[in-house]
Amino acid sequence: MRLLVLGGSGFVGRAIAEEAVARGDDVTVFNRGRRGAPPGVRVAFGDRLSPDGLAALNVDQSWDAVIDTWSAGAGAVGRTARLLSGRARHYGYVSSRSVYQWGATMPLTERTPLGDPRDTGYAGDKLRGEIAASEFDGPVLLARAGLILGPHEDVGRLPWWLNRLARGGPTLAPGPRVLPLQYIDARDLAIFLLNAAGSGLAGAYNLVSEPGHTTMGELLDIGNTVTGNRAQLRWTDPSVIKAAGIEPWTQLPIWFPPGPDHDFLHRADVSKALGAGLRCRPVYDTVADTWQWMRSLTGEAPLRADRSPVGLDPALEQKVLGE
């Protein structure tokens, strides 16, 4: 398969490019060249926000499939969708479950009402991106991913937890321990996207693990194991965390307390995706492989410049734990 990855050097894009190369596909990645591309790909450079930023793609070349990982202004998605119409057979857009209407009936399905495209935040960008991708003249797959984890993560959620657990000592573990989590390993997302491109799959798909794939307790227990069993997990009631002014998701990555926020993130119906072939690897593999990747780096794990840092201040953690 001749594949064009719009992105291809960061987190999800890199996973797609690496999986495609491993399959023997002819892979071109298009990006700004700020991070090194994986081995085995052809690289085209350009800035999708510049007036002439797509010049490297405006050549006599065609592809079997395009996968677009863009997450900012939707204008960039529309320009590439229009430019590549007639020159590619399939367009896959990595969207987000954030496109759904807040407060909608749970669990989220692909038929759940969508939010407001006038929203100026991340959710609005992704929803407008879906609308823009539909300008492609051919099958369009809307991959509504939830929480994405795995090696090369550049948002810092799982890497922060693994670094915290490796540091050891009394560690604030946000409860309840049995709190269910849904996420997708970037490599499993890549496999689904490539298979979908090969079969011409179109439409929206919720792409996260099955409900109950893992829990907060299992995730942190495995993280503690692979990092050396240095942490003493102190499971803490959500009411204590709230009283301390600690923000879920940002100061305690991955975690939301039981309630609407948690359900929106971790209660999706993925039966449609499972029927189309989605398979998610065990949580141990995601955690252990991420730690192995982190240990292979010469410095800290890279972080996206357009996302705020995550994590809890050690002094506040000690205060809550009474240390």
C-alpha positions in Angstrom: 0.0 0.0 0.0 1.2 3.5 -0.8 0.5 5.5 2.3 0.8 9.2 3.1 0.9 10.1 6.8 0.2 13.7 7.6 2.4 14.0 10.7 4.4 10.8 11.0 7.2 11.8 13.5 5.3 12.4 16.7 3.3 10.0 18.9 0.3 8.6 16.9 1.7 9.5 13.5 5.0 7.7 14.3 3.1 4.6 15.5 1.2 4.6 12.1 4.4 5.1 10.1 6.3 2.4 12.0 3.5 -0.2 11.7 3.1 0.6 8.0 6.9 0.2 7.3 6.8 -3.1 9.2 4.1 -4.3 6.9 6.2 -3.5 3.9 4.1 -0.5 2.8 5.6 2.4 0.8 5.3 5.2 3.3 5.6 9.0 2.9 5.4 11.3 5.9 4.6 15.0 5.6 5.5 17.3 8.4 7.5 20.4 9.5 10.7 18.4 10.2 10.9 19.3 13.8 11.3 15.7 15.0 13.1 12.9 13.3 11.0 10.6 11.2 11.1 6.8 11.8 13.4 4.7 9.6 12.2 3.4 6.3 10.0 6.3 5.3 10.1 9.0 2.6 9.9 12.5 4.1 8.2 15.6 2.6 8.4 18.9 4.4 5.9 21.6 4.8 3.9 23.7 7.2 0.2 23.2 6.8 -0.5 26.7 8.3 1.6 28.5 5.6 0.0 29.7 2.4 2.3 27.5 0.3 2.8 24.9 3.0 1.4 22.0 0.9 3.7 22.6 -2.1 5.6 19.4 -1.4 2.4 17.4 -1.9 1.4 19.3 -5.0 3.2 16.9 -7.2 2.3 14.2 -9.7 1.9 11.5 -7.1 -0.9 9.4 -5.7 -1.5 7.2 -2.7 -3.8 4.4 -1.7 -4.5 6.0 1.6 -3.9 9.2 3.6 -4.0 9.3 7.4 -4.2 12.7 9.0 -3.2 13.3 12.6 -3.7 17.1 12.7 -5.3 18.4 15.9 -5.3 22.2 15.6 -7.3 24.5 13.2 -9.5 22.6 10.8 -8.5 24.8 7.8 -5.4 22.6 7.5 -7.5 19.5 7.2 -9.8 21.0 4.6 -6.9 22.1 2.4 -5.3 18.7 2.4 -8.6 16.9 1.9 -9.4 19.0 -1.2 -5.8 18.8 -2.5 -5.7 15.0 -2.2 -9.1 14.3 -3.6 -8.7 12.2 -6.8 -5.1 11.4 -5.8 -5.8 9.0 -2.9 -8.4 6.3 -2.4 -9.1 6.7 1.3 -8.8 9.4 4.0 -8.4 8.6 7.7 -8.7 11.4 10.2 -7.6 10.9 13.8 -10.4 12.6 15.7 -11.4 12.4 19.3 -14.3 11.3 21.6 -14.3 15.0 22.7 -16.5 15.7 19.6 -19.5 14.3 21.4 -22.0 16.5 23.2 -21.2 17.0 26.9 -23.9 15.6 29.1 -25.2 13.1 26.5 -26.7 9.8 27.6 -24.1 7.2 28.4 -22.5 5.1 27.1 -21.2 7.1 24.2 -21.9 5.5 20.8 -21.2 6.7 17.3 -24.9 7.9 17.2 -24.5 10.1 20.3 -25.2 13.8 19.4 -22.1 15.9 18.6 -21.0 19.0 20.3 -21.0 22.6 19.0 -18.5 23.2 16.1 -18.2 26.8 17.3 -16.4 25.6 20.4 -13.1 27.4 20.4 -11.2 24.6 22.3 -9.8 21.2 21.4 -13.2 19.6 21.0 -14.3 22.2 18.5 -11.0 21.8 16.6 -11.6 18.1 16.2 -15.3 18.5 15.3 -14.4 21.1 12.7 -11.6 18.7 11.5 -14.2 16.0 11.0 -16.3 18.4 8.9 -13.3 19.5 6.9 -12.2 15.9 6.3 -15.5 15.2 4.6 -14.4 17.5 1.8 -12.3 14.6 0.6 -13.9 13.0 -2.5 -13.8 9.4 -1.3 -14.2 7.1 1.8 -13.4 9.0 5.0 -12.8 7.3 8.3 -13.3 9.3 11.5 -11.3 7.6 14.2 -12.8 8.9 17.5 -10.0 7.9 19.8 -10.2 8.3 23.5 -7.2 8.4 25.9 -4.1 7.4 23.9 -1.1 5.8 25.6 2.0 3.9 24.7 5.6 4.4 23.7 6.5 7.8 22.3 3.7 9.5 24.2 4.3 13.2 23.9 1.5 14.5 26.2 3.2 13.1 29.3 0.4 11.3 31.1 1.7 7.8 31.5 5.3 8.9 31.5 4.6 11.2 34.5 3.1 8.3 36.4 6.0 6.0 35.6 8.5 8.6 36.7 6.6 9.2 39.9 6.4 5.5 40.7 10.1 5.1 39.9 10.9 7.9 42.4 9.3 5.7 45.0 8.2 6.4 48.6 4.6 7.1 49.7 2.6 7.9 46.6 -0.8 9.4 46.3 -2.9 6.9 44.3 -6.3 8.4 43.3 -9.2 6.1 44.2 -11.2 4.1 44.0 -8.7 1.4 43.1 -11.3 -0.5 41.0 -12.1 2.6 38.9 -12.5 1.3 35.3 -10.4 2.9 32.5 -10.7 2.9 28.8 -7.8 3.9 26.6 -6.1 2.8 23.4 -2.4 2.0 22.8 -1.2 4.1 19.9 0.1 1.0 18.2 -3.4 -0.6 18.3 -4.9 2.6 16.9 -2.3 2.4 14.1 -3.2 -1.2 13.3 -6.9 -0.4 13.1 -6.3 2.7 10.9 -4.1 0.8 8.4 -6.5 -2.1 8.2 -9.4 0.3 7.7 -7.5 2.1 4.9 -6.8 -1.2 3.2 -10.5 -2.3 3.3 -11.9 1.2 2.5 -13.8 1.4 5.8 -15.7 4.7 6.2 -17.7 6.5 8.9 -17.1 7.2 12.6 -15.7 4.7 15.0 -15.1 4.9 18.8 -11.6 3.7 19.3 -10.7 2.7 22.8 -10.5 -0.5 24.7 -13.5 -2.4 25.9 -15.1 -1.3 29.1 -13.3 -2.9 32.0 -10.1 -3.4 30.0 -8.2 -2.2 33.1 -8.6 -0.2 36.3 -6.7 2.6 37.9 -5.4 0.0 40.4 -4.1 -2.4 37.8 -2.5 0.4 35.8 -0.6 1.7 38.8 0.3 -1.7 40.2 1.8 -2.7 36.8 3.6 0.7 36.6 5.0 0.1 40.1 6.2 -3.4 39.1 8.0 -2.4 35.9 9.7 0.6 37.6 11.1 -1.5 40.4 8.4 -1.7 43.2 9.7 1.5 44.9 6.4 3.2 45.5 4.1 2.7 48.4 0.7 3.3 46.9 -1.6 5.3 49.2 -5.1 4.9 47.8 -6.9 8.2 48.5 -10.6 8.9 48.4 -11.7 11.4 45.7 -13.2 13.7 48.4 -9.8 14.2 50.0 -8.2 15.0 46.6 -11.0 17.5 45.8 -10.6 19.2 49.2 -6.9 19.6 48.6 -7.7 21.5 45.4 -6.0 18.9 43.2 -7.2 18.9 39.6 -8.1 15.6 38.0 -6.6 14.8 34.6 -4.0 17.5 34.7 -2.4 17.2 38.2 -3.3 13.5 38.4 -3.1 12.4 34.8 -5.4 9.8 33.3 -7.7 9.9 36.4 -11.1 11.4 36.9 -13.2 10.6 40.0 -16.4 8.7 39.6 -19.0 11.0 37.9 -19.8 12.7 34.6 -16.2 13.5 33.6 -15.1 10.0 34.2 -18.0 8.5 32.4 -17.5 10.8 29.4 -13.9 9.5 29.1 -14.3 5.9 30.2 -17.8 4.7 29.2 -17.8 4.3 25.4 -19.6 1.6 23.5 -16.9 0.1 21.1 -18.9 -2.7 19.7 -18.8 -1.2 16.2 -15.0 -1.0 16.2 -14.7 -4.5 17.7 -16.9 -5.8 14.9 -14.6 -4.1 12.4 -11.5 -5.7 13.9 -10.3 -3.5 16.7 -8.0 -5.5 19.1 -6.3 -4.0 22.2 -3.2 -5.5 23.7 -2.9 -6.1 27.5 -2.3 -3.1 29.7 0.9 -4.7 30.9 2.4 -4.5 27.4 1.4 -0.8 27.1 2.9 0.1 30.5 6.1 -2.0 30.2 6.8 -1.0 26.6 6.4 2.7 27.5 8.8 2.4 30.4 11.3 0.5 28.2 11.1 3.4 25.7 11.6 6.0 28.4 14.7 4.2 29.7 16.1 4.2 26.2 16.1 8.0 26.0 19.1 10.1 26.8 16.9 12.7 28.5 13.3 13.3 29.5 10.4 12.1 27.3 9.5 14.7 24.7 6.4 16.9 25.2 4.2 18.7 22.7 4.7 22.4 22.8 0.9 23.0 22.4 -0.1 21.1 25.6 0.3 22.2 29.2 2.6 20.1 31.5 0.9 17.5 33.7 1.6 16.2 37.1 1.4 16.9 40.9 3.7 19.0 42.8 5.6 16.8 45.3 5.1 19.2 48.2 1.3 19.2 47.7 1.4 15.4 47.5 3.2 15.1 50.7 0.8 17.5 52.4 -2.2 15.4 51.4 -0.5 12.2 52.5 0.5 13.8 55.8 4.2 13.1 55.2 
